[in-house]
Amino acid sequence: MIWQVTYITWIHVITAIISLQLVFTVYNMRQIRGRIPFLWMMALSAFWSLILTFESATPNIAEKVILSEFEYFANMVIPIMFLRFILSYDLDHSVRLKRYFLLFWIIPVITVVLVFTHKLHSLIWTGFSWSPAGHNILIYHHGFAFYVAMAYSLGIIFLGNILLIRFIRKRPGYYQSKGWVLLSGSLFALLTGLVYTLGLSPVEGLDISPMGTLIAGLIFFRGIARDQLFDLIPFSHQLMIEKLKDGVIVLDSRDFIMDISPVASKALQIEREVTGHKFTEVLPVFLPIVEETSKDQEFRKEIEIKSPAVGWFEVTRYPLSRSETKFLGSLLILHDINHRKDTEMQLRKLAEELTELNRMKDRIYSIISHDLRNPFNTILGFSQLLSESYDEFSESERRNFADNILNASKSAFNLLENLLEWSLMQLGKYDFVPQQLILDHQVDESFTLIRPMASGKKIELINAVPPGLCVFADRNMVAAILRNLISNAVKFTPVGGCIEVSSSLDHDWVEVVIADNGIGMTAQVIADLFSYSKMQTKQGTSSEKGTGLGLLLVRDFVQKHQGSIRVTSEPGKGSRFIFTLPVK
């Protein structure tokens, strides 16, 4: 094949080279708004010019037509990229149009399909002839679909120009004068396309549309990329928003998201494009705020978000109005208050703990001043009687005095022992030395201490723990747990009752059960058993007195072993205290 290179060919070559140079230059300028659609626009312009280069040089009509088919990819897509480029600046219309942007592609897709199937119909081209101007120019005689497609493309460019005019008019006076120069560039693309469509080219059959696109691209590049004509103020505003520690969301008058800062996206864990979406659909947790508050009034409210992010935010909404009557939208400021909420929760927890400690302190003072004084009053009273009037009492009376002194001494000793162990536990000075213990031996040792008290009420003590069953626990703590629970069972079991200690192995834990057939407890009493503020002081079946401190000690010692304790009971049917200890 012999190529026929004319000056038309060189014009298209130069257009392609300049367009490609613009592509490479803008590609490295990351801060230009609308960079991606601008790159597509210029890349397609270069592609279009390259196709025209070969089309202008080949002398064969069939080859020219085949090459022209590929031109329509650029011809139909460039106007859409131009509109996307304009919308990247005019955010006021961007959100509205982006919702329906897929519809803009319907006619371009149909047109390309018709171009590649033109042999089946005459909707795009009705015929071909050589231009009387020569220079290897082929005239394409167009059909109805061509004019529809071109009217659509030119309409898209015209819409972009209208939006550009509206955008320029919003700029300060200094920028407006240069903005009109920018508009003239976009008009080149419109006019050159219109000239070719109407057959008014200076050289009959010559397509000058790529040249108009190139001129528009050069003017846009000069005004926006070099002079930062429109982008300097918006970019500074955007940079300021991105540097804020608080998240920022801009909503339009219908609560569609127009812009969202990176801080807000990160805080709310939004990883997709949400511009143009309904705010309450993206973040349903804000629906009550939107519904309960007026859009044109400022408000501030704390809100807890659980999805997609988790945390507390202070949300401030500022209405955006151009005048007193025209509401444009809202500005939402999201201030992360998780640290403050955590501090408030910690302070609330500390306050509750201090309140509980005060109650506990008052209760301990009551125990020391009242419960501990009573047994010593008994000891001192009977001791004084024996000391001053020993010979006046019979042997049986003196023995009764001695028994009362002994019981009061044991009661005082047990109370002092519990107080000492509890105070060491609270101060963190109670030595925790776990070791392998044979559980049934521990129960026997506890029975030995408690048997005199149980014998006085004729209560049977049964050790049903399997022989040799071991736990890994602190000896002194286990002794205190068993001593307090078994003595409590004796206290609330009537004469002739029965107390049984049993156990079972459940994987890595031993469950110990201390069961009696005593007076039992109501559900409310059980709920308050292990509360500092509601320590039980109920008298036993033989008027035995208690403080409830032993149960608190039992709970703390069981928890020290990472175990658990629970109670089941019914009035008149006895009680079962169940706790767990580790095997290893």
VENTA-V8634 format. One line per field, one symbol per residue. psi: psi as a letter, one per 30 degrees, with the letter a starting at -180 (. if undefined). burial: + if it has 9 or more other ideal C-beta (glycine too) atoms within 8 Angstrom, else -. Layout:
psi = ???
burial = ???
This chain:
psi = kjkiklfeeeeeeeeeeeeeeeeeefefifgkkgeeeeeeeeeeeeeeeeeeeeeffkfkeeeeeeeeefffeeefeeeeeeeeeeffeifefeeeefegfffffeeeeeeeeeefgfffahfekflklkkffbghkkkkjlaeeeeeeeeeeeeeeeeeeeeeeeeefflleefeefefeeeeeffeeeeeeeeeeghgkfjkfkjgeeeeeeeeeeeeeeeeeefheffeeeeeeeeeeffkfkkkkkkafghkkelkleeeeeeghjgljfkflkefeeifffeeeeeflkegkklkkkkkkfkflklkkjkkkkkjkfaffjkealjkkjkjgeeeeeeeeeeeeeeeeeeeeeeeeeeeeeeefdefeeeeeeeeeeeeeeefhefflleeeeeeeeeeeeeeeeeeeeeeeeeeeeeeeefggjkjiklkkjefeeeeeeeeefeeeeefghkkkkjgkkkfklljlkeeeeeeeeeeeeeeeeegklkgakkkklllkjcgkkkkkjklhafalleeeefgehkefhkkgklafhgkklffeeeeeeeeeeffggalklkklkkfgaljkklkkle.
burial = -----+-++++++-++-+++-++-++--+--++++-++++++++++++++++++++++----+++-+++-+++++++++++++++++++++-+++-++--+--++-++--++-++--+--+-+++--+--+-+-+++++-+-+-++++++++++-++++++-++++++--+---++-++++++++++++++++++++---+-+++++++++++++++++++++++--++++--++-----++-+-+++++++--+++++++-+++-++-+---++++-++-+---+--++--+-+---+---+-+-----+++++++++++-----+-+++++++++---+--------------+--++--++-+++--++++++-++--++-++------+----+--++-++--+++++-+++-++-++-++----+------++++-++++++--++-++--+-+-+-+-+---+++++++-+++++++++++++++++---+++++++-+---++++++++-++++---++-++--+--+++--++---+++++++++++++++++-+-+-+-+----++++++++++-
